[in-house]
């Protein structure tokens, strides 16, 4: 099994040298917080949110798949 540190160490930094993770996992999130995030972010957000029994996963699309305004 690959742990988080190994996965993060294999990700390349962006052009500014900043590591950009494609997702984040938060634990102990309430349903109310999840609903508030959905409302605040709106329907046309680039991020995808998944909630399951207090665990929230936020996935960001790759830079080339985000539509430009």
N, C-alpha and C positions, 0 to 999 in steps of 0.2 A: 504494500500500500504506500502511495506517495503522500507525504505530509505537506501541509500548507507551505512551510518554509522552503522545501525543495521545489514546489511548484512556482513560488514567487521568485526564487533565485534563477529560474530558467526563462523568465519573461524579460524581453528586451525593453530598455527605456525608450521614451519618445525622443523627438528631435532636440528637446531641451534637457535631456538626461534625466527626466522624471519617470519613475516607474508608474505605469498605468495599468491597474488591474481590470480585467474584463467583468468582474463581478465582486460583490461583497455579501457576506452572510452575517446577519445580526440575529442574536438569540434573545429570548425573553421579551419579544415585541408583542404588545397587545393588539387585538383586533381593531380597537379604536385608533391606535396609532397607524396601523396599516391603512385603514380607511381614510384617515386624515392625509397621509402621504399621497394616496391616489387622488384625492380632491385637490390638494395643493399642486401636484404635478400636472394635472389636467389629462385629457384624453389623447392629446397629440404629443406625448412624451416619447423620447428616444429609448429610455430605459424600460426594461420589462421587470415587473415585480411578481414574485411568487411568495405566498404565505401558507405555512402549514404548521399548525399547533405551536405558535409562538416563534417560529423560525422564519425570518424574512430574507429572501435572496433577491438582490437587485443586480440585474445583468445589463451591461452596456453593450451596444452593438459596436462592431469594429468601426474605425474612423471612416473607412471607405463605404460603409453601408448607411451612414447617416445622411439623409437628404439635405442639401444646402438650400437656404431660403432664396 
